[in-house]
Amino acid sequence: MSSASRTAGSGKRDTGEWESEGGSLGPDAPARLPDGITAEASMVYRVGPYSYSRLDDAMAEHARQSGKQGSRAARV
C-alpha cells in the first residue's frame, strides 16, 4: 500500500514523494519599514567577478572578456 493511499482518508497531505523536489516558495511578507524609508528591488548583472547595475556595462564587459571587440593588432 502506498503512503498516499494510507493518508488519503486522514485529511493530511502526503508530501513524502515530492517534498524534496525543490519547487517555488512564496515571497516573504514585507517588513514594516518606518516612515520615510522605502525598499526597492534592483537588478544586478554579474560577469565573471564583476557586478553591474546597468545591462549595457555588463554587455560591454562580456564582450571584452570574450574578445568580441577585436584586438588592436587587427585594427592596425
TILOKE-620940 format. One record per residue (C-alpha): residue number from 1; y, z, x. Coordinates in nm, 4 decimals. Layout:
N
REC|num|yy|zz|xx
REC|NUM|Y|Z|X
...
This chain:
76
REC|num|yy|zz|xx
REC|1|0.0000|0.0000|0.0000
REC|2|0.3405|-0.0938|0.1437
REC|3|0.6204|0.1556|0.1806
REC|4|0.8270|-0.0494|-0.0650
REC|5|0.5707|-0.0028|-0.3391
REC|6|0.5386|0.3703|-0.2669
REC|7|0.9082|0.4386|-0.3157
REC|8|0.9845|0.1807|-0.5844
REC|9|0.9469|0.4298|-0.8678
REC|10|1.1124|0.7219|-0.6925
REC|11|1.4679|0.5880|-0.7127
REC|12|1.5060|0.5976|-0.3331
REC|13|1.5873|0.2836|-0.1396
REC|14|1.3218|0.1989|0.1144
REC|15|1.5022|0.0765|0.4236
REC|16|1.2133|0.1023|0.6665
REC|17|1.1700|-0.2710|0.7088
REC|18|1.5331|-0.3747|0.7504
REC|19|1.7378|-0.0778|0.8646
REC|20|1.7338|-0.1794|1.2308
REC|21|1.8249|-0.5458|1.1804
REC|22|2.1926|-0.4939|1.2561
REC|23|2.3939|-0.6270|0.9695
REC|24|2.7546|-0.5563|0.8983
REC|25|2.9292|-0.2334|0.8208
REC|26|3.2354|-0.1985|0.6073
REC|27|3.5613|-0.1164|0.7842
REC|28|3.6556|0.2462|0.8330
REC|29|3.9100|0.3830|0.5931
REC|30|4.2556|0.3519|0.7485
REC|31|4.4019|0.6744|0.8817
REC|32|4.7125|0.8077|0.7115
REC|33|4.9997|0.7478|0.9506
REC|34|5.3250|0.9415|0.9487
REC|35|5.6282|0.7670|0.8002
REC|36|5.7853|0.5291|1.0484
REC|37|5.4578|0.4426|1.2241
REC|38|5.2729|0.1230|1.1404
REC|39|4.9500|-0.0221|1.2723
REC|40|4.8956|-0.3917|1.3341
REC|41|4.5806|-0.5728|1.4381
REC|42|4.6250|-0.8131|1.7270
REC|43|4.4108|-1.0903|1.8681
REC|44|4.3126|-1.0675|2.2340
REC|45|4.1704|-1.3672|2.4189
REC|46|3.9577|-1.2972|2.7257
REC|47|3.8980|-1.5485|3.0031
REC|48|3.6885|-1.4017|3.2804
REC|49|3.8505|-1.0747|3.3879
REC|50|4.1867|-1.1634|3.2277
REC|51|4.3189|-1.0801|2.8803
REC|52|4.5827|-1.2784|2.6924
REC|53|4.7655|-1.2277|2.3657
REC|54|4.8609|-1.5966|2.3422
REC|55|4.5943|-1.8637|2.2948
REC|56|4.7979|-2.1159|2.4973
REC|57|4.7906|-1.8852|2.8001
REC|58|4.4164|-1.8286|2.7645
REC|59|4.3548|-2.2036|2.7360
REC|60|4.5620|-2.2669|3.0498
REC|61|4.3645|-2.0060|3.2451
REC|62|4.0382|-2.1522|3.1195
REC|63|4.1479|-2.4958|3.2392
REC|64|4.2416|-2.3505|3.5802
REC|65|3.9058|-2.1773|3.6149
REC|66|3.7056|-2.4809|3.5118
REC|67|3.9052|-2.7197|3.7327
REC|68|4.0138|-2.9440|3.4458
REC|69|4.3743|-2.9734|3.5654
REC|70|4.2710|-3.1746|3.8690
REC|71|4.3199|-3.0868|4.2299
REC|72|4.6376|-3.1513|4.4296
REC|73|4.4459|-3.3927|4.6523
REC|74|4.3535|-3.6073|4.3538
REC|75|4.7214|-3.6404|4.2532
REC|76|4.8461|-3.7378|4.6011
